[in-house]
Amino acid sequence: MQEIVPGIFVETTYPPYNLALISLDEGALLVNAPPRPSHAEAWLIQAQEHAHPLRYLVLTDAAPERLIGAAACDMPIIAGETTLRILARKTDREWHELTQAMAHRYPDEAAAINNLKQPQVTLACDEALTLYHRTPPLRFVELPGTTPGAIAIKVEEHQVLFTGDVVTIDAPLPLEYAVDSKAWLNLLGDLAFDTDIQRIAPGRGQAVILRGEIEQVREFLRVMRRISRTLERSAEEIGYKKHAQDLGQAFYNRGGQQAVKWIQRGLKRLVEEIILSQAREEGESEESPD
């Protein structure tokens, strides 16, 4: 683990995303857990070597792999209210389908994944939540319009912000889960000019970045939105693939075909967002009086 500020560590060796440990006055808080049960077990052991007891596990959003990671850890969970609602609505059949999909992705750990029980949220963040297990306290803030259930963690004494996948470096934003890409872009702008934040712990890639490095993430999302508007008028598979390859080379050249696949899925989601928005506008226009 890399100590980015006193008492706060980031771990980047358990794929597919970054993890973190935040020391509390008595014990520690974990930020996310890896989806492989063997990795989750190793992560808990590693964390306990730095601080004990482990008080809470924070889910920075409701992405399927993060839910599976949480299920592999028997810990109280802090998450966004949207994550709480997603889990509360999920039926046994839906949870079984999720574990089956993850078992297919990680076949060497299929047996352990299929035995995981659906986790439950202990504390839910609605707009904001303050945790007084640390002095000064930690602030949890909802990030609406980005990924479902997204929250950030503010460590105000060190001007550090944990963003989950709302900010990613060395990997494309997971736009396939985007709720509102315009709101996401606006949020990135707010973060880029927030002088109360000096360092950001992103969801993937480097352990920590300076606030100014958000600009490259903003530019990527601006280009993605611009291209999606052209694809909406002639959405063919070959068009998605070509643009994804071009964007992969321009922004994430070291990411290879994995980055291209992520970008391609993101473009499809943004085109879908445009089509749905146009349909709503047409519906509202038809309902309005002459």
SERO-4910 file (N, C-alpha, C, O; in steps of 0.05 Angstrom, whole numbers):
BEGIN
 pado doro    nc1    nc2    nc3   cac1   cac2   cac3    cc1    cc2    cc3    oc1    oc2    oc3
  Met    A     17    -24      0      0      0      0     17     25      0     39     26     12
  Gln    A      8     46    -13     21     71    -14      8     91      4    -16     96      2
  Glu    A     23    102     23     12    122     41     13    149     27     34    161     23
  Ile    A    -10    159     20    -11    184      4    -11    209     22      0    230     13
  Val    A    -21    207     46    -19    227     67    -18    211     93    -25    188     93
  Pro    A    -11    223    115     -9    208    140    -35    193    147    -56    206    150
  Gly    A    -33    167    150    -56    151    159    -75    144    137    -96    132    143
  Ile    A    -69    150    112    -87    144     89    -71    130     68    -51    140     58
  Phe    A    -80    106     61    -65     89     42    -82     82     18   -107     79     20
  Val    A    -69     78     -5    -83     69    -29    -69     44    -39    -44     42    -39
  Glu    A    -85     24    -47    -75     -1    -57    -83     -4    -86   -107     -3    -92
  Thr    A    -64     -9   -104    -70    -10   -133    -64    -38   -145    -64    -40   -169
  Thr    A    -59    -58   -129    -50    -84   -140    -72   -105   -141    -67   -127   -150
  Tyr    A    -97    -98   -133   -119   -117   -135   -138   -106   -157   -153    -88   -152
  Pro    A   -137   -118   -181   -154   -108   -202   -184   -114   -196   -190   -132   -181
  Pro    A   -203    -98   -208   -198    -79   -231   -196    -50   -222   -192    -33   -239
  Tyr    A   -199    -44   -196   -199    -16   -188   -182    -11   -163   -173    -30   -151
  Asn    A   -178     14   -156   -162     21   -133   -178     17   -107   -203     19   -107
  Leu    A   -164     11    -86   -175      7    -59   -161     27    -41   -140     38    -48
  Ala    A   -173     31    -17   -160     50      2   -166     42     30   -186     28     36
  Leu    A   -149     51     48   -153     48     77   -149     76     90   -130     90     84
  Ile    A   -168     84    106   -168    109    120   -168    104    150   -187     92    160
  Ser    A   -146    111    164   -145    107    192   -165    124    207   -169    148    201
  Leu    A   -178    112    227   -197    126    244   -184    129    271   -162    119    276
  Asp    A   -198    143    289   -187    146    316   -182    119    330   -163    116    344
  Glu    A   -200    100    324   -197     73    334   -205     54    312   -228     48    308
  Gly    A   -185     44    297   -191     26    276   -186     38    249   -169     56    245
  Ala    A   -202     29    229   -198     39    201   -224     35    185   -242     20    193
  Leu    A   -225     49    163   -246     48    144   -234     39    117   -213     49    109
  Leu    A   -247     20    104   -237     11     78   -254     23     56   -279     26     59
  Val    A   -242     30     34   -256     40     10   -255     19    -12   -235     15    -24
  Asn    A   -278      6    -16   -282    -15    -36   -266    -40    -29   -248    -40    -13
  Ala    A   -274    -62    -42   -262    -88    -39   -261   -101    -66   -280    -97    -82
  Pro    A   -241   -117    -72   -239   -129    -99   -259   -151   -103   -267   -164    -83
  Pro    A   -268   -156   -127   -289   -176   -132   -281   -205   -130   -297   -222   -125
  Arg    A   -255   -211   -132   -246   -239   -128   -246   -245    -98   -232   -230    -83
  Pro    A   -260   -265    -89   -260   -271    -60   -232   -275    -49   -227   -267    -26
  Ser    A   -214   -288    -63   -187   -291    -53   -173   -265    -50   -158   -261    -31
  His    A   -177   -246    -68   -166   -219    -66   -178   -204    -43   -165   -189    -28
  Ala    A   -205   -207    -39   -218   -194    -17   -207   -203      9   -203   -187     27
  Glu    A   -203   -229     12   -191   -240     37   -163   -229     41   -156   -221     64
  Ala    A   -147   -228     20   -120   -218     23   -120   -188     30   -103   -178     45
  Trp    A   -139   -173     18   -142   -144     24   -149   -140     53   -138   -122     66
  Leu    A   -167   -156     64   -174   -153     93   -150   -159    111   -145   -144    130
  Ile    A   -135   -180    105   -112   -187    120    -91   -164    119    -80   -157    140
  Gln    A    -87   -154     95    -67   -132     92    -76   -107    107    -59    -94    120
  Ala    A   -102   -101    106   -112    -77    120   -109    -80    150   -102    -61    164
  Gln    A   -114   -104    160   -113   -109    189    -84   -107    200    -80   -102    224
  Glu    A    -65   -110    182    -37   -106    190    -30    -77    195    -11    -70    209
  His    A    -46    -59    183    -42    -30    187    -60    -18    208    -52      1    222
  Ala    A    -84    -29    212   -102    -17    232   -123    -38    239   -131    -55    223
  His    A   -131    -37    264   -151    -56    274   -167    -43    297   -155    -30    314
  Pro    A   -194    -46    298   -210    -62    280   -218    -47    254   -214    -23    253
  Leu    A   -227    -62    234   -238    -50    210   -267    -43    215   -284    -61    218
  Arg    A   -273    -18    215   -300     -9    224   -321    -11    201   -342    -22    205
  Tyr    A   -314      0    178   -333      2    156   -320     -4    129   -296      0    126
  Leu    A   -336    -13    110   -328    -15     82   -345      5     67   -370      4     69
  Val    A   -333     22     52   -347     42     36   -349     33      7   -329     24     -5
  Leu    A   -373     34     -4   -377     29    -33   -379     55    -47   -398     71    -42
  Thr    A   -361     61    -65   -362     87    -79   -383     88   -101   -389    109   -112
  Asp    A   -395     65   -108   -418     64   -126   -430     36   -125   -420     19   -110
  Ala    A   -450     31   -141   -464      6   -141   -457    -12   -165   -473    -29   -173
  Ala    A   -433     -8   -176   -424    -25   -198   -424    -54   -189   -418    -60   -166
  Pro    A   -432    -73   -207   -434   -101   -200   -409   -112   -186   -412   -127   -166
  Glu    A   -385   -105   -196   -361   -116   -184   -357   -106   -155   -346   -120   -139
  Arg    A   -365    -81   -150   -363    -71   -123   -383    -85   -104   -377    -89    -80
  Leu    A   -406    -91   -114   -426   -105    -97   -416   -133    -91   -419   -143    -68
  Ile    A   -403   -146   -110   -392   -173   -105   -369   -171    -85   -366   -187    -67
  Gly    A   -352   -150    -88   -330   -146    -69   -341   -142    -40   -329   -152    -21
  Ala    A   -363   -127    -38   -375   -122    -12   -385   -148      0   -383   -153     24
  Ala    A   -397   -165    -17   -408   -190     -8   -386   -209      3   -391   -225     20
  Ala    A   -362   -206     -8   -340   -223      1   -328   -213     27   -310   -227     39
  Cys    A   -336   -190     38   -326   -179     63   -349   -177     83   -369   -165     77
  Asp    A   -346   -189    106   -367   -188    127   -362   -164    144   -352   -166    166
  Met    A   -371   -141    133   -366   -115    147   -391    -97    144   -405    -99    124
  Pro    A   -395    -79    163   -416    -58    159   -409    -41    135   -385    -35    131
  Ile    A   -429    -33    120   -425    -19     95   -435     10     96   -458     14    106
  Ile    A   -419     28     86   -428     56     81   -430     59     50   -412     52     36
  Ala    A   -453     69     41   -457     72     12   -477     95      7   -489    106     26
  Gly    A   -480    102    -18   -500    122    -25   -528    110    -22   -532     86    -23
  Glu    A   -548    128    -19   -576    119    -16   -585    103    -41   -601     85    -39
  Thr    A   -575    111    -64   -582     97    -89   -572     68    -87   -586     49    -96
  Thr    A   -548     63    -77   -538     36    -74   -556     20    -55   -562     -3    -60
  Leu    A   -563     33    -33   -582     20    -14   -607     11    -28   -617    -11    -24
  Arg    A   -619     29    -44   -644     22    -58   -640      0    -79   -657    -17    -82
  Ile    A   -617      1    -93   -612    -20   -113   -610    -47    -99   -622    -66   -109
  Leu    A   -597    -49    -77   -595    -74    -62   -621    -82    -50   -628   -106    -50
  Ala    A   -636    -63    -40   -662    -70    -28   -682    -80    -48   -699    -97    -42
  Arg    A   -680    -71    -73   -699    -80    -94   -690   -106   -108   -706   -119   -121
  Lys    A   -665   -113   -104   -654   -136   -118   -666   -162   -107   -663   -168    -83
  Thr    A   -678   -178   -124   -690   -204   -115   -668   -225   -113   -646   -221   -123
  Asp    A   -675   -247   -100   -656   -270    -99   -648   -279   -126   -625   -286   -131
  Arg    A   -667   -279   -145   -661   -288   -172   -641   -268   -185   -622   -277   -198
  Glu    A   -645   -243   -181   -627   -223   -193   -599   -224   -181   -579   -222   -195
  Trp    A   -598   -229   -155   -572   -233   -143   -558   -258   -153   -534   -257   -158
  His    A   -573   -279   -157   -562   -303   -168   -551   -298   -196   -530   -308   -203
  Glu    A   -566   -283   -212   -556   -277   -239   -531   -260   -239   -513   -264   -255
  Leu    A   -529   -242   -219   -505   -226   -216   -481   -243   -209   -459   -240   -221
  Thr    A   -484   -261   -189   -462   -278   -182   -454   -297   -204   -431   -303   -208
  Gln    A   -474   -306   -220   -468   -323   -243   -451   -308   -263   -432   -319   -274
  Ala    A   -458   -283   -268   -443   -267   -287   -414   -263   -278   -395   -264   -293
  Met    A   -411   -257   -252   -384   -253   -241   -368   -279   -240   -344   -279   -245
  Ala    A   -382   -301   -235   -368   -327   -235   -358   -334   -263   -337   -346   -266
  His    A   -374   -326   -283   -365   -330   -311   -340   -313   -317   -323   -321   -332
  Arg    A   -339   -289   -305   -317   -271   -310   -292   -281   -296   -269   -278   -306
  Tyr    A   -296   -293   -272   -273   -303   -256   -278   -333   -251   -284   -341   -229
  Pro    A   -275   -350   -272   -282   -378   -270   -266   -394   -249   -276   -413   -238
  Asp    A   -241   -385   -243   -225   -399   -224   -235   -395   -195   -226   -409   -177
  Glu    A   -253   -376   -191   -265   -371   -165   -295   -373   -165   -309   -362   -148
  Ala    A   -305   -388   -184   -334   -390   -188   -348   -401   -164   -369   -391   -156
  Ala    A   -338   -422   -151   -351   -434   -129   -354   -415   -106   -376   -413    -94
  Ala    A   -333   -399   -100   -334   -380    -78   -354   -357    -84   -369   -348    -67
  Ile    A   -354   -348   -109   -372   -326   -117   -401   -335   -116   -418   -320   -106
  Asn    A   -407   -359   -125   -434   -369   -125   -446   -372    -97   -470   -373    -93
  Asn    A   -428   -375    -77   -437   -378    -49   -440   -351    -34   -448   -351    -11
  Leu    A   -434   -329    -47   -436   -303    -34   -465   -295    -29   -482   -299    -46
  Lys    A   -470   -283     -6   -496   -273      2   -498   -243     -5   -478   -229     -3
  Gln    A   -521   -235    -12   -525   -206    -19   -519   -189      5   -530   -193     27
  Pro    A   -502   -168      2   -495   -151     24   -518   -131     30   -536   -127     14
  Gln    A   -517   -119     54   -536    -98     62   -521    -73     70   -500    -75     83
  Val    A   -532    -50     64   -520    -25     71   -527    -18    100   -551    -20    108
  Thr    A   -507    -10    116   -511     -3    144   -517     27    147   -536     34    161
  Leu    A   -501     44    134   -505     73    134   -507     83    105   -490     77     89
  Ala    A   -528     98     99   -532    108     72   -529    138     71   -538    152     89
  Cys    A   -516    147     51   -510    176     47   -531    188     29   -533    180      5
  Asp    A   -547    206     39   -567    221     23   -557    250     22   -560    265     41
  Glu    A   -546    257      0   -533    283     -5   -506    285     10   -485    289     -2
  Ala    A   -507    283     37   -481    284     52   -484    269     78   -506    267     89
  Leu    A   -462    259     88   -461    245    113   -434    250    126   -414    251    112
  Thr    A   -434    254    152   -409    260    167   -403    237    186   -421    228    201
  Leu    A   -379    227    185   -371    205    203   -351    215    223   -330    226    217
  Tyr    A   -359    213    249   -343    224    271   -324    203    284   -315    208    306
  His    A   -319    181    270   -299    162    280   -271    172    275   -251    160    284
  Arg    A   -268    195    262   -242    207    257   -242    236    264   -263    250    261
  Thr    A   -220    246    274   -218    274    281   -196    287    264   -173    279    266
  Pro    A   -202    307    248   -229    317    241   -246    296    227   -235    276    217
  Pro    A   -272    300    227   -290    279    215   -287    277    185   -276    294    172
  Leu    A   -297    254    175   -297    249    146   -324    258    135   -345    255    148
  Arg    A   -324    268    110   -349    276     97   -354    258     73   -336    254     57
  Phe    A   -378    247     71   -387    231     48   -407    248     33   -426    258     44
  Val    A   -403    250      6   -420    267    -10   -430    252    -34   -415    239    -48
  Glu    A   -456    254    -39   -468    241    -63   -458    256    -88   -453    280    -88
  Leu    A   -455    240   -110   -446    251   -136   -468    244   -157   -463    227   -173
  Pro    A   -490    258   -156   -512    251   -174   -505    256   -203   -489    273   -210
  Gly    A   -518    239   -220   -514    243   -249   -491    227   -260   -487    227   -284
  Thr    A   -475    215   -243   -451    200   -253   -458    171   -254   -476    163   -269
  Thr    A   -445    154   -239   -452    126   -238   -472    121   -216   -473    136   -197
  Pro    A   -490    101   -218   -510     96   -198   -498     92   -170   -480     76   -166
  Gly    A   -508    108   -151   -499    106   -123   -472    118   -117   -461    114    -96
  Ala    A   -462    135   -135   -435    145   -132   -433    165   -108   -450    182   -104
  Ile    A   -412    161    -92   -406    180    -70   -376    185    -70   -360    170    -80
  Ala    A   -369    208    -58   -341    216    -55   -336    218    -25   -354    221     -9
  Ile    A   -310    215    -17   -302    217     11   -283    241     13   -262    241     -1
  Lys    A   -289    260     29   -272    283     33   -256    281     59   -268    277     81
  Val    A   -230    282     57   -212    283     80   -202    312     81   -181    319     71
  Glu    A   -218    329     94   -214    358     92   -187    367    104   -176    386     94
  Glu    A   -178    354    125   -153    363    137   -129    360    118   -110    375    120
  His    A   -130    341    100   -109    337     80   -117    347     52   -101    344     33
  Gln    A   -141    357     49   -151    367     23   -149    344      2   -141    349    -21
  Val    A   -157    321     10   -158    297     -7   -187    289    -12   -203    290      6
  Leu    A   -193    281    -37   -219    272    -44   -217    245    -58   -203    241    -77
  Phe    A   -232    225    -47   -235    199    -60   -259    200    -78   -281    205    -68
  Thr    A   -256    195   -104   -278    199   -123   -289    173   -134   -309    174   -148
  Gly    A   -277    150   -128   -287    126   -142   -283    130   -172   -265    144   -181
  Asp    A   -301    117   -188   -298    118   -217   -308    143   -230   -309    145   -254
  Val    A   -316    163   -213   -324    189   -225   -300    203   -237   -303    219   -255
  Val    A   -276    197   -226   -251    206   -238   -234    181   -241   -229    168   -221
  Thr    A   -224    176   -265   -206    154   -270   -182    164   -286   -185    180   -304
  Ile    A   -159    153   -280   -134    160   -294   -123    134   -305   -123    114   -292
  Asp    A   -112    135   -329   -101    112   -343   -122     92   -351   -115     70   -359
  Ala    A   -147     98   -348   -169     81   -357   -193     99   -364   -197    119   -350
  Pro    A   -209     91   -384   -232    108   -391   -252    109   -368   -255     90   -353
  Leu    A   -267    131   -367   -290    132   -349   -310    110   -356   -313    105   -379
  Pro    A   -322     98   -336   -342     77   -341   -369     88   -350   -389     86   -336
  Leu    A   -369    100   -374   -392    115   -383   -416     96   -390   -438    106   -395
  Glu    A   -411     70   -392   -433     52   -397   -453     53   -375   -476     45   -379
  Tyr    A   -445     63   -351   -463     65   -328   -473     93   -324   -487     99   -304
  Ala    A   -467    112   -342   -473    140   -338   -503    145   -334   -519    135   -350
  Val    A   -510    160   -314   -537    168   -310   -543    193   -326   -564    195   -339
  Asp    A   -525    213   -326   -529    238   -340   -501    249   -346   -488    260   -329
  Ser    A   -492    245   -371   -465    253   -378   -460    283   -375   -437    291   -369
  Lys    A   -480    299   -380   -477    328   -377   -472    335   -348   -455    352   -342
  Ala    A   -488    323   -330   -484    328   -301   -456    318   -293   -443    331   -276
  Trp    A   -447    296   -304   -420    285   -298   -399    306   -306   -380    311   -291
  Leu    A   -402    316   -331   -383    336   -341   -383    361   -323   -361    372   -317
  Asn    A   -406    370   -315   -408    394   -298   -394    388   -271   -381    406   -260
  Leu    A   -398    364   -260   -385    357   -235   -355    358   -237   -341    368   -219
  Leu    A   -344    347   -259   -315    348   -263   -305    377   -264   -284    383   -254
  Gly    A   -321    394   -276   -314    423   -276   -313    435   -249   -295    450   -242
  Asp    A   -333    428   -232   -334    437   -205   -309    428   -189   -297    443   -174
  Leu    A   -302    402   -193   -279    391   -178   -253    404   -188   -236    409   -172
  Ala    A   -252    410   -214   -227    421   -225   -221    449   -213   -198    457   -212
  Phe    A   -242    463   -204   -238    490   -194   -243    492   -164   -246    514   -153
  Asp    A   -245    470   -150   -250    470   -121   -223    472   -107   -208    453   -105
  Thr    A   -218    496    -97   -192    501    -84   -190    488    -57   -168    487    -45
  Asp    A   -211    477    -46   -210    461    -21   -199    433    -26   -194    419     -7
  Ile    A   -196    426    -51   -184    400    -58   -158    404    -72   -156    419    -91
  Gln    A   -137    391    -62   -111    392    -75   -103    366    -89    -91    366   -110
  Arg    A   -111    344    -76   -105    317    -88   -130    300    -90   -148    302    -73
  Ile    A   -130    283   -110   -153    266   -115   -142    237   -116   -122    232   -129
  Ala    A   -157    219   -103   -151    190   -104   -171    179   -124   -194    174   -116
  Pro    A   -164    174   -149   -183    165   -169   -190    136   -166   -177    121   -152
  Gly    A   -211    127   -181   -221    100   -179   -203     80   -191   -203     56   -184
  Arg    A   -187     88   -211   -169     69   -226   -144     84   -234   -143    108   -235
  Gly    A   -123     68   -239    -98     79   -248    -81     89   -225    -77     74   -205
  Gln    A    -69    113   -227    -51    123   -207    -65    125   -180    -89    129   -178
  Ala    A    -48    122   -159    -59    122   -131    -70    150   -124    -90    152   -111
  Val    A    -56    171   -133    -65    198   -127    -56    217   -149    -35    212   -161
  Ile    A    -72    237   -155    -66    257   -175    -71    285   -164    -84    288   -144
  Leu    A    -59    305   -176    -65    332   -169    -91    341   -182    -99    331   -203
  Arg    A   -104    360   -169   -131    368   -179   -130    377   -208   -149    372   -223
  Gly    A   -108    390   -216   -106    400   -243   -107    378   -265   -114    384   -288
  Glu    A   -101    354   -257   -101    332   -276   -129    323   -284   -132    307   -302
  Ile    A   -149    334   -271   -177    328   -278   -182    338   -306   -200    328   -320
  Glu    A   -167    358   -315   -173    370   -341   -172    349   -364   -188    351   -382
  Gln    A   -154    330   -362   -153    310   -384   -177    292   -383   -186    282   -404
  Val    A   -188    287   -359   -213    272   -357   -236    287   -369   -253    276   -382
  Arg    A   -237    313   -363   -259    330   -373   -258    331   -404   -278    329   -417
  Glu    A   -234    333   -415   -231    334   -444   -240    308   -457   -254    308   -477
  Phe    A   -234    285   -444   -243    260   -455   -273    259   -455   -285    250   -475
  Leu    A   -286    267   -434   -315    266   -433   -328    286   -453   -348    280   -465
  Arg    A   -316    309   -456   -326    328   -476   -325    316   -504   -344    319   -519
  Val    A   -303    303   -511   -300    291   -537   -319    268   -540   -331    265   -562
  Met    A   -323    252   -520   -342    230   -521   -370    240   -526   -385    228   -543
  Arg    A   -378    261   -513   -405    272   -517   -408    283   -545   -429    280   -558
  Arg    A   -387    297   -555   -388    308   -582   -390    286   -603   -406    288   -622
  Ile    A   -375    265   -601   -376    243   -620   -402    228   -618   -412    220   -639
  Ser    A   -413    225   -594   -438    210   -592   -460    225   -606   -479    212   -617
  Arg    A   -459    251   -608   -480    266   -623   -478    261   -653   -498    260   -666
  Thr    A   -454    256   -663   -451    249   -691   -459    221   -696   -471    214   -717
  Leu    A   -453    203   -678   -461    175   -681   -491    171   -679   -502    153   -692
  Glu    A   -504    188   -665   -533    186   -661   -547    188   -688   -569    176   -692
  Arg    A   -535    203   -707   -548    206   -733   -542    183   -752   -557    180   -772
  Ser    A   -521    168   -747   -515    145   -764   -501    123   -747   -478    117   -751
  Ala    A   -516    112   -728   -504     94   -709   -500     66   -721   -518     50   -721
  Glu    A   -476     61   -731   -469     34   -741   -446     23   -725   -430     38   -715
  Glu    A   -445     -3   -723   -425    -16   -706   -397     -8   -715   -380     -4   -698
  Ile    A   -392     -7   -741   -366      0   -750   -358     29   -742   -334     35   -737
  Gly    A   -378     46   -740   -372     74   -731   -364     75   -702   -345     89   -695
  Tyr    A   -378     60   -685   -371     58   -657   -342     48   -654   -326     59   -639
  Lys    A   -336     27   -668   -310     15   -665   -287     33   -674   -267     36   -661
  Lys    A   -291     47   -697   -271     64   -708   -266     88   -688   -243     94   -682
  His    A   -287    100   -679   -284    123   -660   -271    113   -634   -255    127   -622
  Ala    A   -279     90   -624   -268     79   -600   -238     74   -603   -222     80   -584
  Gln    A   -229     64   -625   -201     59   -630   -186     85   -631   -164     88   -620
  Asp    A   -197    105   -645   -184    131   -647   -181    144   -619   -160    155   -612
  Leu    A   -203    143   -603   -202    155   -577   -183    140   -558   -169    152   -542
  Gly    A   -182    113   -561   -164     97   -545   -135    105   -550   -119    107   -532
  Gln    A   -128    110   -576   -101    118   -583    -95    146   -573    -72    151   -565
  Ala    A   -114    163   -574   -110    191   -566   -108    195   -536    -92    211   -527
  Phe    A   -124    180   -521   -126    185   -492   -114    162   -475   -103    168   -453
  Tyr    A   -116    138   -484   -108    115   -467    -93     95   -484   -100     71   -486
  Asn    A    -71    104   -495    -56     88   -514    -45     63   -501    -42     42   -514
  Arg    A    -39     64   -475    -28     41   -461    -50     21   -452    -44      0   -442
  Gly    A    -75     30   -455    -97     12   -446   -103    -10   -465   -118    -29   -458
  Gly    A    -94     -8   -490    -98    -29   -510   -128    -34   -517   -144    -15   -515
  Gln    A   -134    -58   -524   -161    -65   -533   -181    -63   -510   -205    -59   -515
  Gln    A   -172    -67   -486   -191    -65   -463   -202    -37   -461   -226    -33   -456
  Ala    A   -185    -17   -464   -194     11   -464   -213     16   -487   -233     30   -484
  Val    A   -207      5   -511   -224      9   -534   -252     -2   -529   -272     10   -536
  Lys    A   -254    -25   -516   -280    -38   -510   -295    -20   -491   -319    -16   -494
  Trp    A   -282    -10   -471   -295      8   -451   -306     33   -466   -329     41   -461
  Ile    A   -290     44   -483   -298     69   -497   -322     63   -515   -341     79   -517
  Gln    A   -321     40   -529   -343     33   -547   -369     30   -531   -390     39   -541
  Arg    A   -368     17   -509   -392     14   -492   -402     41   -482   -426     46   -481
  Gly    A   -383     58   -475   -390     85   -466   -404    101   -488   -423    115   -483
  Leu    A   -394    100   -513   -406    114   -535   -435    105   -539   -453    121   -544
  Lys    A   -439     79   -538   -466     68   -541   -485     78   -520   -508     85   -525
  Arg    A   -475     80   -495   -492     90   -473   -498    120   -478   -521    128   -473
  Leu    A   -479    136   -487   -484    164   -491   -503    169   -515   -520    187   -514
  Val    A   -501    152   -535   -521    154   -557   -549    147   -547   -568    160   -554
  Glu    A   -550    126   -530   -576    119   -519   -587    141   -502   -611    146   -502
  Glu    A   -570    156   -487   -578    178   -471   -590    200   -489   -610    212   -481
  Ile    A   -577    206   -512   -587    226   -530   -615    219   -541   -633    235   -542
  Ile    A   -618    193   -549   -643    184   -560   -665    186   -539   -688    194   -546
  Leu    A   -660    178   -515   -680    179   -494   -687    208   -488   -711    214   -483
  Ser    A   -667    226   -488   -673    254   -482   -690    266   -504   -709    281   -499
  Gln    A   -685    259   -529   -701    269   -551   -730    259   -550   -749    273   -556
  Ala    A   -733    233   -542   -759    222   -539   -775    236   -517   -799    241   -521
  Arg    A   -762    243   -495   -776    257   -474   -784    285   -483   -807    293   -477
  Glu    A   -767    298   -497   -773    325   -507   -797    324   -527   -815    341   -526
  Glu    A   -797    304   -544   -820    301   -563   -845    295   -548   -866    305   -555
  Gly    A   -844    278   -527   -867    272   -512   -878    296   -497   -903    300   -496
  Glu    A   -861    312   -486   -869    337   -472   -882    356   -492   -901    370   -486
  Ser    A   -870    357   -516   -881    376   -537   -909    367   -545   -926    384   -550
  Glu    A   -914    341   -547   -940    332   -556   -961    337   -534   -984    341   -540
  Glu    A   -952    336   -508   -971    339   -486   -977    368   -481   -998    375   -469
  Ser    A   -960    387   -490   -964    415   -484   -987    426   -501   -991    417   -524
  Pro    A  -1003    444   -491  -1026    455   -506  -1016    472   -529   -994    484   -529
  Asp    A  -1033    473   -550  -1026    490   -574  -1026    519   -566  -1021    536   -583
***
